[in-house]
């Protein structure tokens, strides 16, 4: 009968829709996992760059201090061997 046919078609549509939704959910779960891995990699890269930046800042700071000391005209040598000598400006 036409009523049975419509029910059968509706049922098939629902089953196909459910299977499609499950497949889509699985694809989205895989995509989420890939994105989590990418995020983790990006965070690691960011941490490494931050550490490298801090090291470079320390080098620049040290170099500035070194330049400041040399501009003052003083040379500091170990007390065991030499005395502190003032260089004329």
C-alpha positions in Angstrom: 0.0 0.0 0.0 1.1 3.6 -0.4 1.2 4.0 3.4 3.7 1.2 3.8 5.8 2.5 1.0 6.1 5.9 2.5 7.0 4.5 5.9 9.6 2.3 4.3 11.1 5.3 2.5 11.1 7.4 5.6 12.8 4.6 7.5 15.5 4.3 4.9 16.0 8.0 4.9 16.4 8.0 8.7 18.9 5.1 8.6 21.0 6.8 5.9 20.8 10.1 7.7 22.0 8.4 10.9 24.9 6.6 9.1 25.8 9.9 7.5 25.9 11.6 10.9 28.0 8.9 12.4 30.5 9.1 9.5 30.6 12.9 9.9 31.1 12.7 13.6 34.0 10.3 13.0 35.5 12.7 10.5 35.2 15.6 12.9 36.8 13.6 15.7 39.8 12.8 13.4 40.0 16.5 12.4 39.9 17.6 16.1 42.7 15.1 16.9 44.9 16.5 14.0 44.2 20.1 15.1 45.2 19.2 18.7 48.5 17.8 17.4 49.1 21.0 15.4 48.3 23.1 18.4 50.7 21.1 20.6 53.4 21.5 18.0 52.8 25.2 17.6 52.9 25.7 21.4 56.2 23.8 21.6 57.6 26.0 18.8 56.4 29.1 20.6 58.0 28.0 23.9 61.3 27.4 22.1 61.2 30.8 20.4 60.4 32.5 23.7 63.4 30.8 25.4 65.6 31.8 22.5 64.3 35.4 22.7 65.1 35.5 26.4 68.7 34.2 25.7 69.2 36.9 23.0 67.9 39.6 25.4 70.4 38.4 28.0 73.2 38.6 25.4 72.2 42.1 24.4 72.0 43.2 28.0 75.4 41.7 28.7 76.9 43.3 25.7 75.5 46.7 26.7 76.9 46.3 30.2 80.2 45.3 28.7 80.2 48.4 26.4 79.3 50.7 29.3 82.2 49.3 31.3 84.6 49.8 28.4 83.4 53.4 27.8 84.1 54.3 31.4 87.8 53.7 30.7 88.3 51.0 33.4 90.0 47.7 33.0 89.4 45.1 35.7 91.9 42.4 36.0 92.3 39.6 38.6 93.8 40.8 41.9 96.2 37.9 41.9 98.1 39.1 38.8 97.3 42.8 38.3 95.8 45.8 39.9 92.8 47.8 38.7 94.0 50.3 36.2 92.3 53.5 35.1 92.6 54.4 31.4 92.8 58.1 30.6 89.7 59.3 28.8 
